[in-house]
């Protein structure tokens, strides 16, 4: 249940809730600690009181002091060294009559004028365990006298043990310990010693003050941190979330992502990457939609031709006419097959490119390998010779993906061969300009381009095609253009000057 509760909270609310819970837990332990401090400190002083009382009783018993005012007075004078650091020493006889009080004696330069009226009483035994002794002695608005406490002590189960209580009145925190005095068998009186314990109160107040100050400082720090967290981190993240929702819903509503993009921290990098990814996805989707539309259009024509030819062939008895229709059917099937194959290859290439890494490669080595492969096939098959020419450089280093560059060269050669007559030649020229750019030219002796604006030939399913173009899908040069741009290169097409044929020029940047 608690986990479900946290899951439904925002990050800021989770942070504040956890801190509040931590505060409550620490506060509870602090209260327990403060409540245990005072008895502990009192117990330390009580131990000293008990030692003084025991020493005093030993002196009374050893000296056989009679509990009369004169004897007690003389005893207090003679043993005043026992009562150092004490504020008051009082002796009572067995009938609870006052027979000795340091307040009436000049034993210490300090004032012995502490009242023994108890307005707040906390009674402790020698183990520092709290004992409630108020019972019938406590009356509303009426202080309890020391004599009353002695009478209660004489009739309690604590009789014979040191008996300690505190007084908190008149800006004084006093600690008093009482005990009965006996001469061996019989009880002869009572001894009470009082000490100013304001240091205990001060220590406790100091601890309380420190805890309060610390709590205030921590609360302020948490508040400031929460403000900074929300202002500079959570709010931008929320804007990014809203941005993704708008993208998902294809909403035209503007988001606040622009303010985040200008940041130089990780959130700025994330927002720019997210926008780039989103734009790339949009472009891919739009490209896929446009491509699908074009593909449907291109397939529709051969399908219509297939339908017409299949309808006519069943009604035609003329064998020559039937052979022509069969050739049309085969041609259309081949074209549809080529369209589907090239489309599938194009999709595979787009996926593969995103996972492949570019590296430095020697373009001469790659071109030479592809040229040799094509010569081995088409030189014997159609008598077409492909020549590789260079300007004498040892290396033609480019930054690219080797198998993609092979695909570029292969598509260009395949296109040139398709529109070349048998026994013609194709020149592949590889040069390097003064800036270090690599230039690749593929020159054939074929029909050339009908279009004056040769940029159109790189569009998908280019329509103004030569007669032999029916053997191709219309995607080859478009694929080449995309791969060249992937390598940050440029591609141009033109007809040869002074003769027939076409020329494709590709420029690769210096590696």
N, C-alpha and C positions, 0 to 999 in steps of 0.2 A: 504493500500500500504506500509506504514511504517512497519507494523507488518510482512508483507511478506518479506520485505527487511532484517529485523532483523533475521527472520527464516533461511534465506540462508547464514548467517554469522556464522563463527566458534565462540566458546566461547571467545577466545582471541580477535578476531576482534570485537565482541560485546562489550567486556570490554573496548577496546580502543576507539571505536566509542562513547559509552555512556560517557566516560570521556572527549572526545573531545567536545561533545555536551554540557556537563556540563561546560567546560572551556569557551566555546563561550557565554553561558548564563550568567555565573558569570562575564566574561569580559565585556559584554554589560552593566550589572548593575554597574560595577566598573567605566566604562567610564562616565555613567550618574552621578554617585556619585561624581567623581572628577570634573566634569563640574559644579556641584551645590555647591561644597565646596567653591571655590574662591568667587563667588558673596555673599555667606553667610558670609564669613569672612570679606569681604569688607564692607558689610552692617553694621556689628558690629562697625567698625571703622568710617563709615560714620555717624552713629548715634551720635558718640562722636563729630565729626566735626560739625554737625548741631547744637549741643548744644553749642559748643564754638562760632560758628558764631552768633547764636541768642544772647548769652550773650554779645558778642562784639558790635553788632548792638544796643542792649539795652543801653550799656554804651555810645556809640556815640550819640544816640538820647537824652539820659538823660543829658549828658554833653554839648550837642549842639556843637559838634566838627565841625569846618569848614574843608572841604576837601582841605586844603592847605598843602604844604610840611612841614612847621614848626609845624602847629597844629597836623598833623598826627604823626610827629616825637615825639613830646611831649606825645601824647596819647599812642604811642607804648611803650615808656619808663615807663609811669605811670601804664600801665596795662599789663606789661610783665608776671605777674602771670597767666594770662588767656591762655598763649601760651606755657605752659609747655608740653614737649614731642612732640612738633611740630618742624619741620625742617625749615619751612619758612612761613612767613605771608606777603602778598602783598596787597596793596590798590591802586585802580585806581579811578580817578575822573570820572564824567559822560561822558567825552570825551575820555575815555580809555587811559588817560595819567597816567604814573606811579608817585605816590605821596608818597609812603611809601613802604619800603622793609627791612625786618629784616636782609637781607644779608649785608646791609650797616650799621647796628647797632650792637653794642656789647651787645646783650641781653642774650646770652647763650654761654657757652664754646664750644658747638658743632659748626661745620662748616655750615654756611648757604650759600652754594655754589651750590645748586642743580639747574641744568638747567631746564628751563620750556619749552624746545623744545620737542614736543610730536612726538615720532617715532612710538609708538603703542598706540592707544587710545581705551579704553573701557569706555563709558559714562553711568552712572547710575543716576537715579532720586532718590528721597527720599524713594521710595518703593523698591529700589534695582533692578528695572526692567531695562534691557539693552535697550539703545536708540542709534541707529546709527545716528551720526551727521557728517559724513564725507562729503557727498555731494560734493559741489564745493570747499570746503576748502582743501580737500586732493589732493595733487599733487604728482606725482611720484618723488622719491628721494629728496623731499623737505619737511623738518619738519614743523609742524604746531605750531605756536607760541601761547602763552597764550593770547595775544591780539586778535588773530584771533578767538580763542575759545570764548572770551568775546563778540566780535562783533556778532558771530553766536548765542550765548546765549541770547543777547539782542533782537534779532529778532525772537527768537523761541517761541514756545508755552510753554516752560518750564521756561520762564522769571518770576521771582518772587519766584521761588522754588530753594532750594539747588540743585546744579548741580555738580555731581561727575564724575571723570574720572581717569584712571590710566596711568602711564608712565613706560615703561620698557626699559631703556637705560643706558649705562655706568655702567652695573652691579648693577643698582639700580632699585628697584620697588617702585615707588612713588604713593601715593594716594592724589589727589587734589580735594578740594571741593570749588566751587565759589557760590556767591550769591550777588544780588544787595543790595545796602544800600539806604534807603530813610529816609527823615526827617518827615515823616507823610503822605504827599501827593505826593511830588516830589522825583524822584530818584536823589541821589547826587553822587553815585559812586558804586564801586564794591569791594568786599572782597574775597581774595583767600587764603586758608591755605593748606599747603603741609606737609605730614607726610611720613617718611620712612616706607614702608610696606613690607620690606624684610622678616619679620617674617611670613607673609602670603605665600610668595613664598616658604620660607623654609618649612612651614607646608605642603604645597601641594607637594613639592618635596619629603619630608619625607614619605608622604602617597604613592606617586608613587613608591618610592624606596622600601618601605615595601611590596607593592603589587607585584612588579616585583620579589623581593627576594622570597616572598611566592610562587609565580607562578613557579619559577625555582625549588624551593625545592619540591613542589608538583609534578611537572613534573618528577623530578629525582626519587621520591618515586614511582610514577606510573610506570616508566620505570623499576625500580628494581623489583617492585611487579609483573609486567607483565612477566619479565624474569623468576622470581621464579615460577610464576603460570604456565608458559609454560613448563619450564624445569622439574619441579618436580611433576606437577599434570596433565596438559593437554596432554603432550607428552605420559606419561604412560597410560592415559585413551585412547588415540588414539591407542596405541599399543594393549590395551585390545580389542578395537573395531575391529582392524585388525585381532586379534586372533580369535574372534568370526566369522568374515567373512571367515577366512581360514577353520574353523571347519564346517561352513555351506556349503562351497563349496567343502568340503572333500579334500582340497588341502594338498599336502605333504610339501609345502613351510614352512620353519622355521619362527617362530615369535620371537619377542623380549620380550616375557613374562617372560623368565627366569631371566632377570635383575630386573624385578619388584617383583618376588616372594621372592627375598632375602631381601626386605624391611621389616622393623618391624612396619610400620604404617598401616593405614586402607587399603591403596591400595595394600600393600603386602598381607594382609589377604584376600582381595577381589580377587586378582589374583590367590592365592592358592585355594580358594574356587571355583573359576570359572574353574580352571583346573581340580580339583577333580570332580566337577559336570560333566564336559565334558568327562573325562575318564570314569566316572560311566555310563553316557549315552552311550558312545561307547561300554562299556562292556555289558550293557543291550541290545543294538541293536544287537551286535554280538551274545549274548546268545539267543536272540529271533530268529535271523536268523538260528543259528545252531539247536535250538530246533524245529523250524518249519520244517527244513529239516529232522530231526530225526522223527518228528511226521508223516510227509508225508510218510516216509519210513515204519514206523510201521503200518500205516493204509493201506498201499498198499497191504501187505500180506493178511490180513483178507478180504480185498475187492476182491483180486484175488480168494481167496478160496470161497467167497460168489458167485462170478460170475460163477465159475466152478460148484459149487454145484447146483446153480439155473438152469444152463443149463442141467445138468445131470438129476436132479430130474424130469424135465418135460418129459424126454424120458424113465425113469425107471418105470417099472410096478411092480417090486418086492417090496412088502410092507416092508420087512425087510431092504432092501437096501434104500428105501425111508425114513424109520425111522432114519437110520444112517445119511443120508444127511440132514434131518431136524435138528438133533442134532448138526451137523457141522455148519449149518446156524445159529442156536441159539447161539452157542458158539462164532462164529465170530462177530455176532451182539453185544453180551454182551461185547466182548473185545473192539470193536470200541467205544461202549458207555462208557466203563470204561476209555479208553484213552481220550475221549473228556471231561469227567467229571473231571478227574485228571488234565488235562491241564487247564481247566477253573479255577479249585480251585487253581492251582499254580499261575496263573496270579492274582487272587484275593488276594492271600497271599502276593505277592510282593508289591501290592499297599497298603495293610493294614499295613504291617510291617513299611513302611516309616512314617506312622502317629501315630503309637503306641509308648508308652514310657515304658521303663523298670523300674521295682521297685523290692524291696526285697520281696521274697516269700519263703515259706517253701516247699521244693521239696517233702518232705515226705507226706504232706497233699495232694498235687496235684496227686502224684503217687498213693496213697491209693484210692483216689476218682475214677481214671480211672480204676484201677484194680477191684474195686467193681463193676463198670458198666459192664466190660467185663465178670466177673464171673457170674453175674446175667443172662447174655445172653448165653454164651457158656458152662457153667457148666450144665445147663439143656438141651441144644441143642445137645452138642457133648460129654459131660462128661469131658471136659478139665478143670483142676484146675490151677488157677494162684495164686502163693504164693508170698507175699511181705516179704522180709527179710531185717533187718537192723543190724548194729553193736552196737546198744544201745544208740546212740546219741539222745538227745532230739529234736534238730533242725538240719535241713539240708538247711540252707539259701543260696539261689542263687539270682543273679541279672538277672531278665528276664521278659518276657511277659507271663503271666499265661496261656492264651488260646493257645499260640504257644508251650509251654512246654507240655500241654495236647495233642496237635496234634502230637508231637514227640513220646510220650509214646503210644498213640493210634495206630499210624502207625507201630511202632515196634511190638506191641502185635498182630495187625491184620496180619502182615507178618508172625510172628511166628505161629499163629493159622492156617494160610493157609497151612503151610507145616508140620503141626503136625497131627498125627493120633488121632482118637477118644480115649478118656480116658487117654490121656497123660497129663503131667504137664508142666507148664512153671514157671520158677523162676525169680522173679524180685528182685535183690539185690541192696540195697542202703547203701553205706559206705562213710566214711570220712577219708582221709589220714592225715598224720602228718602235712602237710602244710595247711590243711583246705580245700583242693579241694574235691568236691563232685563227687563220682563215681557211675554211674547207669549201672547195667548189666541186660540184658534180655537174659535168657538162655532157649532154648527149646530142645525137644527130637526128632526133625524132621529129615529131610534128610541131613542137613548140606549143605556146599558150595562145588561145584565141582572144583572151581578155587583155585589154590594154592595162587595166588595173590588176596586176598580178597578185596583189594582196588577197584577192577574193578566193584564190585557189586553196588557201589554207583553211577556209571555212569548212565545217562538216557538210558532207553531201553536196559539194560544189556542183551546180546544175549544168553549166555550160561546158560539157565534156566532149572530148574527141570520141570518135566512134568506138575505138577499142577500150574506152574507159569502162565499158560495161563489165569487164572482167574484174573490176575493183569495187570496193565498198564505198569509196569516197571519204574514208577516214584516215588513210595513210599519211597524207601531208599534214592533216590536223594533229595527228599523234606526234609527228615529227616536230611540229611547231611547239607543242606543249612540253616535250622533252627538252628542246633547245632552251626554252624559257626557264625550265627547271634548273638548267646549268648557267643561268644568267647570261645567255647568249642571244644573238639576233639572227633571224633568217629572212632572206629575200629571194625572190624569183624574178627571172627576166628571160626574154628570148635572145638568142645569140645574134650578134651584129654581123652582118655580111653573110649570113647563111641560116640554114634551118636548124632547128633544135632548141633546147631549153637549157637554162643554167640556174642552179640552186646554190646560193652562197650562204654559208653559216660562219658567224664570227663568235669565237669563244674568248672570254676574258683571260688575262694572264694569271697563271696559277700562283 
